[in-house]
Amino acid sequence: MKIFSDSKVPGSASIPNAISSIIGQDMNIVGDISFKSKIQVDGRLQGNLSGTCLVLSESGRIVGDVATDSLICYGQIDGNLTVGKLFLKKTGVINGRVETSDLSVESGGRLNGEIRPRNLGSEDAQQAKASPATSEQEPPSLNTHAKPGRSGS
């Protein structure tokens, strides 16, 4: 029986341990990347990235959209994310919309943008369209000093 896991992220049993490719700190790539394993980005990528598991180091920066099953972010991403499991570490910065089914943010990690749950199942999506959630409706005005018939702006 194995007591300790090789995985460094708690609760990340589904994340592959071996990194198959590394984009070095001195590399600057312009273009889209697609992969089916675990890669680590230490350099800069300007383009979209899609694959299984991405580790973005502190020196790593991505300007573009990311779609992965799992993402461990120590660096900076400027773009939209569609991720199954997202681990935002204390040095990580994400600027953009995030769609995820599992989010973990360490104290100090910065997420600037919108967070949405990842795609609903087709049956749930149809039900949500039929009866919109109250959270999507505009909240009542909290301005108690506004005169009737006038907006509080």
C-alpha positions, 0 to 999 in steps of 0.5 A: 500500500502506498502511503504518500503520493508523488503528486504535489497538489492535494486532491489531484489524483487524476493529474498525471505526474510525469511532465512530457514537455517543457517550454523553457524560460528563455523561449517565446512561442507565438502560435497555438499549442495542442497536447495530450499529456502534461506540459510545463510552461516556464517561458512565454506563449502568445496563442491558444493552448489546449490539452490535458494538464498544464503547469504554468511556472512563476516565470511562465506567461500565456497571452491567449485562451486555455482549455485543459482538463487541469491547470496548476497556475503559478504564473500569469494568464491573460485570456479566457480559461475553460478548465476542469480542475484549476489550482491557482497558486499564491504567485498566480495571476489570471486576467479573464473569464474562467469556466471550471468545475473545480476551483482552488485558490491559494491565499495571494492568488489573483483572479481578475475576471468572471468565474462561471461553472463549467458546462452543464449537462444537456438535461441541466442546461435545458432546464436552466434555459426554461427557468432562469436562475434568480442570480442572473436577474437584476437585483433590486436597488439598494439606494434607499434615498432615491426618489420614486420614478428616478434611478439612483445614479 
